[in-house]
Each structure stands twice: as structure tokens, then as C-alpha cells.
């Protein structure tokens, strides 16, 4: 385990990337999922982001339902403290 860098007690992240949608009328994106995967990997990198792997929650494509995103936010709201860093990364269509 790698200790968080900086003044934070712990570091948490919710990373969401949606390239493919259940609704076929929504155009597919070329890089949203890949961008989220790369960002999550960078956060977990011991030389760069230094986030503990289990502190980076990643939801991709069909995993990134409204229900799952809300559920993860509710879970994190119970464990993240005021001394922690909490990062939210969304790569998707803007609407």
C-alpha cells in the first residue's frame, strides 16, 4: 500500500466513462471509456496519483447506470471525511 501524498488523510475517486449507450439513438463516443480507464490508471500509479487501488471506483459503459453512479456516491459519502481528497471524473456526452 502506498500512503497518500500531500496533506490528505486518504484519497478517493469515482471515475465514470461512457462510450456506448443502451439507447441506440445516442451516438457512440470514440474515447470516453478509454479516457476514464487511463485516468483511473494514472490515479492508481504509485509514482503519479498514489491512490490506493481500492479507493478508485471505476464505472464503464453499461456499469455506469444512474443507479450505480448514485449508489457509489452514497457509499463514498459515508466513508470520505473532511480530511480526504475526493475526485469525480466523468467522460461522456454533455447534456
C-alpha positions as CSV (number, residue, x, y, z in Angstrom):
1,X,0.0,0.0,0.0
2,X,1.2,3.5,-0.8
3,X,0.5,6.3,1.6
4,X,-1.4,9.3,0.1
5,X,0.9,12.2,-0.9
6,X,0.2,15.6,0.5
7,X,-2.0,16.9,3.3
8,X,-4.8,14.4,2.9
9,X,-5.7,11.6,5.2
10,X,-6.9,9.5,2.3
11,X,-7.7,9.9,-1.4
12,X,-10.8,8.6,-3.2
13,X,-12.1,8.7,-6.8
14,X,-15.2,7.9,-8.7
15,X,-14.3,7.6,-12.4
16,X,-17.1,7.2,-15.0
17,X,-16.6,6.6,-18.7
18,X,-19.4,6.0,-21.1
19,X,-18.7,5.5,-24.8
20,X,-21.6,3.1,-25.6
21,X,-25.2,3.8,-24.5
22,X,-28.2,1.5,-24.1
23,X,-30.2,4.0,-26.1
24,X,-29.2,3.4,-29.7
25,X,-30.2,6.9,-30.7
26,X,-27.3,8.3,-28.6
27,X,-24.1,8.4,-30.7
28,X,-21.2,6.3,-29.6
29,X,-18.1,8.1,-28.4
30,X,-14.7,7.1,-29.5
31,X,-12.6,7.8,-26.4
32,X,-14.8,8.4,-23.3
33,X,-14.3,4.9,-21.9
34,X,-10.6,4.9,-22.8
35,X,-10.1,8.3,-21.2
36,X,-11.7,7.1,-18.0
37,X,-9.6,3.9,-17.9
38,X,-6.4,6.0,-18.5
39,X,-7.4,8.5,-15.8
40,X,-8.1,5.7,-13.2
41,X,-4.8,4.0,-14.1
42,X,-2.9,7.3,-13.6
43,X,-4.6,7.8,-10.2
44,X,-3.5,4.3,-9.1
45,X,0.0,4.7,-10.4
46,X,2.4,4.7,-7.4
47,X,4.7,7.3,-9.0
48,X,1.9,9.7,-10.1
49,X,-1.5,9.6,-8.5
50,X,-0.7,7.4,-5.5
51,X,-4.3,6.5,-4.9
52,X,-4.8,3.1,-3.3
53,X,-6.3,0.8,-5.9
54,X,-9.4,0.0,-3.9
55,X,-10.0,3.8,-3.5
56,X,-10.5,4.3,-7.2
57,X,-14.0,3.2,-8.2
58,X,-14.4,2.9,-12.0
59,X,-17.7,2.5,-13.8
60,X,-17.6,2.0,-17.6
61,X,-20.3,1.8,-20.2
62,X,-23.1,-0.5,-19.1
63,X,-21.8,-0.4,-15.5
64,X,-22.3,3.4,-15.4
65,X,-26.1,3.4,-14.9
66,X,-27.7,6.2,-13.0
67,X,-28.5,3.7,-10.2
68,X,-24.8,2.5,-9.9
69,X,-23.4,6.1,-10.0
70,X,-25.8,7.2,-7.3
71,X,-25.1,4.1,-5.2
72,X,-21.3,4.7,-5.4
73,X,-21.7,8.4,-4.5
74,X,-23.9,7.4,-1.5
75,X,-21.3,4.8,-0.4
76,X,-18.5,7.3,-0.7
77,X,-20.4,10.0,1.2
78,X,-20.4,7.6,4.2
79,X,-16.6,6.9,4.1
80,X,-15.0,10.1,2.8
81,X,-14.0,12.5,5.6
82,X,-13.3,16.2,5.6
83,X,-9.6,15.4,5.7
84,X,-9.8,13.3,2.5
85,X,-9.5,14.2,-1.2
86,X,-12.4,13.1,-3.3
87,X,-12.1,13.3,-7.1
88,X,-15.0,12.8,-9.6
89,X,-14.1,12.2,-13.2
90,X,-16.9,12.0,-15.9
91,X,-16.1,11.2,-19.5
92,X,-19.3,11.1,-21.5
93,X,-21.7,13.2,-23.6
94,X,-22.6,16.5,-22.1
95,X,-26.3,17.3,-22.0
